[in-house]
Amino acid sequence: MELYEAIRREYEFGIGTIQGVARKFGVHRRMVREALAHAIPLVKASPQRPHPQLEPVRGFIDAILEAVCGELCQFERVEKRVILLLD
């Protein structure tokens, strides 16, 4: 938020151009425009993407990980245990 504040202050009282402010703070011009439009940074949600190749084996992988984590109190060598269970 301090960056947004500094960007707005610099745009209003300093350089006065979006490109100049972006160059001074080392940010993209898009971020300068967002800072001028909004007082706080917008939260950007990343879309949940489907995993069509993983879906058929997701239950199997979860079962293996539950079995491995149930056996191990610590998470050491989990990868080796999973490979052993797959063989």
C-alpha positions as CSV (number, residue, x, y, z in Angstrom):
1,M,0.0,0.0,0.0
2,E,2.9,2.3,0.6
3,L,4.0,1.8,-3.0
4,Y,0.5,2.7,-4.3
5,E,0.6,5.8,-2.0
6,A,4.1,6.8,-3.3
7,I,3.0,6.3,-6.9
8,R,0.0,8.5,-6.5
9,R,2.0,11.2,-4.8
10,E,4.7,11.1,-7.4
11,Y,2.1,11.2,-10.2
12,E,0.3,14.2,-8.7
13,F,3.1,16.3,-7.3
14,G,6.2,15.0,-9.1
15,I,6.9,13.7,-12.6
16,G,3.2,13.7,-13.7
17,T,3.3,11.0,-16.4
18,I,2.5,7.4,-16.1
19,Q,5.6,6.3,-18.0
20,G,7.8,8.5,-15.9
21,V,6.4,7.2,-12.6
22,A,6.7,3.6,-13.8
23,R,10.3,4.2,-14.8
24,K,11.1,5.9,-11.4
25,F,9.7,3.1,-9.3
26,G,10.6,0.2,-11.6
27,V,7.0,-1.0,-12.1
28,H,4.9,-1.7,-15.1
29,R,2.7,1.1,-16.4
30,R,-0.3,-1.0,-15.7
31,M,0.5,-1.0,-12.0
32,V,0.7,2.8,-12.1
33,R,-2.7,3.0,-13.6
34,E,-4.1,0.6,-11.0
35,A,-2.5,2.7,-8.2
36,L,-4.2,5.8,-9.6
37,A,-7.6,4.1,-9.9
38,H,-7.6,2.3,-6.6
39,A,-6.4,3.2,-3.1
40,I,-5.4,-0.4,-2.2
41,P,-4.1,-3.2,-4.5
42,L,-6.7,-5.4,-6.1
43,V,-6.7,-9.1,-5.1
44,K,-6.4,-11.1,-8.3
45,A,-7.9,-14.6,-8.1
46,S,-6.2,-17.3,-10.2
47,P,-8.7,-19.5,-12.1
48,Q,-8.9,-23.2,-11.1
49,R,-7.7,-25.1,-14.1
50,P,-9.0,-28.6,-14.8
51,H,-6.5,-31.5,-14.8
52,P,-8.0,-34.1,-17.1
53,Q,-4.9,-36.3,-17.1
54,L,-4.6,-36.3,-13.3
55,E,-8.3,-36.9,-12.5
56,P,-8.4,-40.6,-13.2
57,V,-5.6,-41.4,-10.8
58,R,-6.2,-38.6,-8.2
59,G,-7.9,-41.1,-5.8
60,F,-5.0,-43.6,-6.1
61,I,-2.4,-40.9,-5.4
62,D,-4.3,-39.6,-2.4
63,A,-4.5,-43.2,-1.0
64,I,-0.8,-43.7,-1.5
65,L,0.0,-40.4,0.2
66,E,-2.3,-41.1,3.1
67,A,-0.7,-44.6,3.6
68,V,2.8,-43.1,3.5
69,C,1.9,-40.2,5.8
70,G,0.2,-42.6,8.2
71,E,3.3,-44.8,8.4
72,L,5.7,-41.9,8.8
73,C,5.6,-39.6,11.8
74,Q,8.1,-37.3,10.0
75,F,8.0,-36.4,6.3
76,E,11.4,-37.8,5.5
77,R,11.9,-39.8,2.3
78,V,8.3,-39.6,1.3
79,E,9.3,-39.6,-2.3
80,K,11.2,-42.9,-2.0
81,R,8.3,-44.5,-0.1
82,V,5.8,-43.5,-2.9
83,I,8.2,-44.9,-5.6
84,L,8.5,-48.2,-3.6
85,L,4.7,-48.4,-3.3
86,L,4.3,-47.8,-7.0
87,D,6.7,-50.7,-7.9
